Amino acid sequence: MSTFSLYFNLGLTHILDINGYDHILFVVALCAVYVLGDWKKVLIIVTAFTIGHSITLALSTLDILTINPALIEFLIPVTIFITALSNIFRKQRLLDKQGVQLNYAFALFFGLIHGMGFSNYLRSLLGRDESIVMQLLAFNIGLEIGQIIIVAIFLVLSFIVVNIVQVARRDWRIVISSAIAGIALSLMLDTQFW
C-alpha cells in the first residue's frame, strides 16, 4: 500500500469512526439548515471546513502552532454548540440569504479549531517523518471524502423526513440542531478543561 493510500484511508476512517462523533456532529450541524437541493452550498461548506482544519492541522503537526490539547478538546464541542444554537434561532428567511455566508464563516473558522484536534492523532502517526506534505494531503483528502459521505447520508435522510414523511423543514432543523446542541453541551461539561 502506498503512503498516499495509507494516509488517505486513515483520514477517511478517522472522520467516519463513530468514536470521533464530535466531528460528525459538527458537520451535521453545519448542514442541518440545508436540503438535498442545496448540495452545491453543502459542498462549499464542507470544503471550507476542510480548508480551515487543513491549515491548523499542518501548523500543529509541524509544531509551528501549539495549543493546550485540553483547551482544544473543550473548544471543539463549543463550536458544535454555537453552530447548532445558531441553527435553532435563525429565521428561515435569514437562512436563505445571510445564513449561507454565516455557515461558511463557521465552517472555515471552526475548522481551524477542529484541525488542532486532528493534529495530535496525525502527529502520533507521522513519528519523525522528514517530509509530511504527501501524508497531510492524503489525510485531508480522506477527511474531505469522509465528510462528503456523512453529508450525503444526512441530506438523503433530510429528504426522506422533509419530502416523504412531510415534516416541516423548520421543525426538522430545530430537532436535529437541538439534539446536537444537547450532546455538545454534555461534551463541554465532560471535558477535563475545568
N, C-alpha and C positions, 0 to 999 in steps of 0.2 A: 504494500500500500504506500502511495507517495505521501510526502509530507503535507501537500495541499489537501489530499483526500482525508488524511488523518485529522487535521485541524478543522476542515470543513465539517466532518462528522461530529467532532467534539462540540463545535458551535451549535450545530443542528440539535444534537441530543441534549445539550445544556439548556437550551431555551424550551425544548419540549418535555424536559424532565419534570414530572409532577412535583418533585421536591423543590424545584425552583419556581413554584407557583406565583411568587410575588411579581416576577417579570411578566408572567402570563396575565395576571390581574391588571397590571399597568397597561399592557397592550389592549386588553379588552375594554378597560375604562376609556382609553383614547378613542376606541371605535364604537362605543355604546351609543353615540349620537347619530350613527350612520346606518344606512340600509344597503342592501345589495347593489342598488343602482348607483351608489356613491363610491364604487370600488376604486375609481381613479384617485379620489381625495384620500381614501384609506391607504393606498399605496404610497402616496406622498407623505402621509403622516408616519407610516412605518419606516420609510426611508429617512425622514427627519430624525426619528428616534435612533436609527442605526448610525447616522452621521454623528449625532450627539454622543452616543456611547462609544463610538469608534475613536473619537478624539481623546476622551479621558481614559479609555482602555489602553490606547497606545502610550499616553503620557504616564499613566500609573504603572503599566507593565515595564516601561523603561526607567522607572524610578525618578522621573522628572517631576512628577506630582505625587505627593504623599499626604494622605489624609487618614485620620484615625478610622480604622475599619468599623469600630463600634458606632461612630457617628454616621458613616455611610449606611450601615445596617438599619439605623434609625431613620435616616432621610429617605430611603427607598420607599417604605410604607407611607411616609409623609407625602411623597409625590403621588402615590396611588390615591391617597385620601383626598388631596386637593383636586386632582383630576376628576374623581368620582363626584365630589361635592359640587364642583362647577357644573357637571352634567345635570345634577339634580335641580339646581337653582336657576339655570339659564332658561329663558323663554325660547320656544321653538323658532319664533321669527328671528331672534338674535342668533340662534344656531345656524339658521340658513344664511345669514350674512356674515357677522363678525366671528361666529363660533369656529369657523374653519381656521381663520388666522390664529385665534387663541389656542386651538388644539395643535397647530403647527409649532407654535412657541412652546407649549407644554412639552411636546414630543422632543423637540431639539434641546431645550434647557434641561428638562428632567432626564433626558437621555445621557447628559453629561454625568449626572449623579449615578445612574444605573451602570454606566461604563466603569466607574470606580469599583462597583460591587463585583463586576465580572473579572476585574484585574487580578484579584487575589487568586482566583481559580486558575486563570490563564498563566500567571506568573509561576505558580507551582508546577504547571505542566511544562513550561519552557525551560526551566532549570537555568543553565548557564549558556544557552544558545547565543552565539555572537550576533547573527542576523535574524531578526524576527519579523521582517516585513511580510514574507510569504505566509508565515503562520498567522499573523494578525489579519491579513487579508482573507485567508481561508476561513478563519474562525468567524470573522464578521459576516462573510457571505453565508456561512452556515446559520448564524443567528438570524440574518435577514430572511432566509428561506423559511426557517422555523417560525418566525413571526408572521410571515405571509400565510403559512399553513394554519396558525391559530386564528388569524383574522378571517380567513376563508371559512373555517368551521363556524366561527361566530356569526358571520354575515349570512350564511345559509340558515343557521338556527334562527336568526332575527327574521329572515324572510318567511320561514315557516310560522313563527309566532305572530308576526305582524300581518302577513298577507293571507295565510291559510287559516290560522286559528282566529284571526281578526282581533287581536289585542291591539289597542291604540298604541301608536309609536311612542307617544309621550309616556304612557304607563310602562311600557317595556323598558325604555331608557331609565326611568326612575327606579324600577325594581332592580334592574341589573346594577345600576350605579349605587343604589342604597346597600345592596349586598356586598359589593366591592368595598364601599366606604367602611362598612362594619368590620369586614375582615382586615382591612388596612389599619383601622383603629386598634384592633386586637393585636396586630403585629407590632404596632408602635409601642403599645403598653408592655409587650413581652420582650422588647429588646433590652440588652444589657447596658444601654447608654445611660440609663437613670442611675 
